[in-house]
């Protein structure tokens, strides 16, 4: 039902605020000089909402989830930075529930499949697929999805329903309004001890390209994807500067390279291919896949429960020990938060000295072994 409120103005006259609310629609509010005008407007808006809701209910009974996902992938995904990841995860929903009409998908259904997501196992590689690193006949390792991953699956499908409601007019409400997310942990804070770092670097040194990647991650706090995506055109060997274009928050940033890391990078640059601008590449010319080699190095070095992303945590820990301020850490590693983000660009140059001190301490200055 519409709500009419009588409010006095500063000059003593009255104004009438009318508000109309209906599930599946944004609230509509307007002000009028008379109650009659307010009531007339409210009834008109309410009728429009009822008509629209009827239309949406018809569309919800006619359209399937598969249709909604297909349209979303076609119209919405091209503008998303994580389009590939979203597409893969939306296909899971399409395979499981794609045949259902939108009107048949309830919070109870989504909760059931949320739990299935968490229970089932999946493989990250497919034997025989293009670009697969699995040997012939080798079985792919199986994994469980963690709470954060399950929540991303939920968020991606929820956005499909949001667009279907707000922009396409296919549904009157989002069934995810009644679905709770899994509680996520505080995140991994695993970093290398002094002995672990020495042992791991001793193993990665057997593979020059992997060793360079690991040393760069340790010395710059850059993410694996940021480093693997590096191009020589974004590398300044003279000043020891990397321009990381493809970052998680879509904001390019500078990473400083010094000491041993810079020496290794210069050495790697001497044997690069002239027809390929990528800093890291596989022997077959594909995107460099460091995972298998890194896992083998960790196993050989007896470094347990450690992922490549742990190198980023390790670098941040070492930098903090060297006196890096919060603003410097955010400038170096690209971490962001509302208030301090405005100071990141001011701390970027000052952060170079912090990187140099930390690198010299944990990796040496690179002198005496080439330049």
KAKATA-V478594 format. One record per helix or strand of 3 or more residues. SS is the DSSP state (H for helix, E for strand). FROM is the first residue (numbers start at 1). LEN is the number of residues. If there is no record, write none. Layout:
ss={SS | SS}
from={FROM | FROM}
len={LEN | LEN}
This chain:
ss={E | E | E | H | H | H | H | H | H | E | E | H | H | H | H | H | H | E | E | H | H | H | H | H}
from={3 | 14 | 28 | 35 | 65 | 77 | 83 | 102 | 107 | 121 | 142 | 147 | 175 | 194 | 208 | 224 | 232 | 241 | 253 | 259 | 291 | 309 | 326 | 340}
len={6 | 7 | 5 | 28 | 11 | 3 | 15 | 3 | 13 | 3 | 3 | 22 | 4 | 11 | 13 | 5 | 3 | 4 | 4 | 11 | 10 | 13 | 8 | 24}
